Each structure stands twice: as C-alpha cells, then as structure tokens.
Amino acid sequence: MLEQYFGLREKGTSVRVELLAGLTTFLTMAYIIFVNPDILSTTGMDRNAVFVATCLAAALGSLIMALWANWPIGMAPGMGLNAFFAFTVVGALGYSWQEALGAVFISGVIFLILSVTGIRRWLIEGIPHSMRSAIAAGIGMFLAIIALKSSGIVVANPATFVALGDLTQTAPLLTIAGFFIIAALDHLKVPGAILIGILVITVASILLGVSQFGGIFSAPPAIAPTFMQLDVLGALQTGLFHVILVLVLVEVFDATGTLIGVAKRAGLLIEGPQHTNKGLSRALMADSTAIVAGSMLGTSSTTAYVESASGVQAGGRTGLTALTVAVLFLLAMFLAPLAGSVPAHATAPALLYVATLMLREFAEVHWDDSTEAAPAVLTAIAMPFTYSIANGLAFGFVSYAVIKLLTGRAREVHPATWIVAGLFVIRFVFFPEG
C-alpha cells in the first residue's frame, strides 16, 4: 500500500529508508517542541497548551505535506516568526496574543490565495536576491539578541543600551556550554545536535538545582486555553496591517526558499520554470493550510523546515518521510512534563545556534554593488537593533527603492518591490504609532 501510494520504487527508495529519513528529520527539528512554548508563553499564553498546539500543528502540516504533496519535508511553527509574534507584536506593540493569532490566520489565508493565483511566484521573482538573503540573516540576528537577553549574557545599560551580563552566574554559563555542545555535535554531523544540547543543559540545570524536574511522560495537556482563541476581527484593525504584511512576506520567502532548496537536494525539482510544477504548488498550499490550522490550534506561523534536508541526505524522497515526522510529533505530545522542565537557558543555546546558521545567508549578498549591499545591511541590522522584523523589512525595501532611484537604476526595481516599499511608507506616515 505504501509503495503504491507514495511511489517508493519509482523514486528509488524503500519503506525502511523513508522511515529512517523521517526519524532523522524529526530529531533535527524536535527542538521546536521545547523552544516554541518557551517563546510564546512570554505573551501570557498557556505553556502546556502551546506545547500541544506546537506538536499538533507540526503533525498536521507534515501530514498534509506527506499525503497531498508527497514531499519529504517536515513542518512546524517557524523560528523567527514565533519571536516576532511574541516580542514584537505582543511585547512591543501591545496587542493581545489572541489578536496576534488572528493576524497569523489572515496571513495564512492571504498566502493561500497568493499560491492559488500564482501571485506568489510574481512576488518572489520581484524581490531582489540580496534582500531575500538579508531577511534571513536579519531574522537570525533577531533570534541571537533574544537568546543573549533571555540567558543574561546581554543586559540593559542606561549609558550604552546593552552591556555584557555577569558571566559568573549559572544561567549564562549553562547557555555558553550548551552552545558549544550544539556547535560541536553539529560539526560532527550527529543527528539531533540541537535537541541533544537542550536536553544536556536541562539535565545539568536540574542537577545543579537551578530548575525543577517535572517528569518525562504524561497524558497530553489540555489545548483548550489556546484552541480557537484567535481574534480575527481584532486583527483587522489598522494597526495590525503592517504586521500581517510582514507575516505574509516572511512566510512566502521562507516557505518558497526552503521548499525549493530541499526539493532540489532530493532531485524533485530542476532549475528554471519547472519551479511551477504541481509538486511545489501543492507543497506551498500545504504550507499555507498549515498556517491557518496552526492559528486555530494556538501557535504562530507553521512553515517548512530546512532541517528536512537532513532527512533527504539520509535518503528520504517521498511523503512517507513527512508522514513519519507527523507520527513522531503526535507521540511527542506525551512528553509535556519534560517540556515543562526545560528552562530558558537551555533553549537559548538553540536559538543562538540557529542564528549562526541563518547568518550564512550574508554570503549571498552582492557586496560589490552598494545599491544591493546597503539595503541588505540596513534590513539585517534594523531587526535586532529595533527589536522588530517588521522594521527591518521596512528599512530594507524602502532604502532599496530609494537608492536605486537616486542612482538612475529605477528600472531594475521590480513592481513588487515598489509596491511593498510603498505599503511600508504608507504605514509609517499614516500609522506611526504602530
């Protein structure tokens, strides 16, 4: 049955290879079941409910990817957008987490429409490659400052804004140790390096008496505190317009880039216009559907995980890999006590290491062209320094359009970039309080 449905022989794979590939992918992305509740609970959301929502959203997204797109790609709430949700939309802008979930829902619906109509492809083609790379790098820097702040390595200072914290304290020391462990294991290509790092620091923290051990297994907690709590009408207020714009842009770039990159490694795509093939279209539809479903369950935007490349490397070529990931995320719901035992200084190393991986995107910036490099740098540095992915995107798109215009190269700017830049200008002029 599996052979017939997934076309295993045609793809040159087997049930055993696909199951192992699915396990590999799950281990590399399972850290999200600890990190996502840690981040979203800062908004006042129930941590246990978010844990269940994270597992369910990941399972549902991976299941759709498996059964509809038949691609070996795991899905889960995305890093970066969860931080934007918690620390910018709720923390800095002051919206409720229910309104933020409503914004995620609307962004998912828009993403779905963009994918169905083909506008997504036009939008992707219209965004400069340097800007796309800078957005990923900037989100990485945003994650880095969150990790450094939550672990006490970086603290507030009235004279310099930020300063080095007390590195003799337990939390910063454990964070540093966790980062070293993750980096070393990842270099040695140990599957689940980030997950292992989180668990090692959690155990160390419990043994040192810094955090409490709540157990390992239990029945899944209730999801009621976050299930269907989204406030769509509240999200439609004018102040959240630019939040929805940012969510859509990042979701589109992140999903498309990840799906194309991993699919190429699996031999599912060929360079060129073939990117419009049925497999990619279905994968993007699966992505947008998972965003909508995740907002209803009670979590930030769900997206395709680049860690799926590890499963492809292990031989995964079909949706059976993603189906395995989905089943494992469902089983992970029984690990709620363990998830509740993980302190912030155990997830901070994971955030910091993911940041270092995302900063590799800087290599793709066209540094020899200042009209490309300057907007890219502004995009990236504005995200951590203003504590907002939205501001980084605004700085980048507006500066790109203006610099190209002033240097007589306005014709190089795609209409999609002009539109996005214009929308951000309108936001700053008419809704400066946002």
Buried (B, 14 or more C-beta within 10 A) or exposed (E): EBBEBBBBEEBEBBBEBBBBBBBBBBBBBBBBBBBBBBBBBBBEBBBBBBBBBBBBBBBBBBBBBBBBBBBBBBBBBBBBBBBBBBBBBBBBBEBBBBBBBBBBBBBBBBBBEBBEEEBBBEBBEBBBEBBBBBBBBBBBBBBBBBBBBBBBBBEEEEEEEBEEBEEEBBBBBBBBBBBEBBBEBBEEEEBBBBBBBBBBBBBBBBEEEBBEBBEEEBEBBEBEBBBEBBBBEBBBBEBBBBBBBBBBBBBBBBBBBBBBBBBBBBEBBEEEEEBEBEBBBBBBBBBBBBBBBBBBBBBBBBBBBBBBBBBBBBBBBBBBBBBBBBBBBBEBBBBBBBBBBBBBBBBBBBBBBBBBBBBEBBEBBBEEEEBBBBBBBBBBBBBBBBBBBBBBBBBBBBBBBBBBBEEEEEEEBBEBBBBBBEBBBEBEEEEEEB
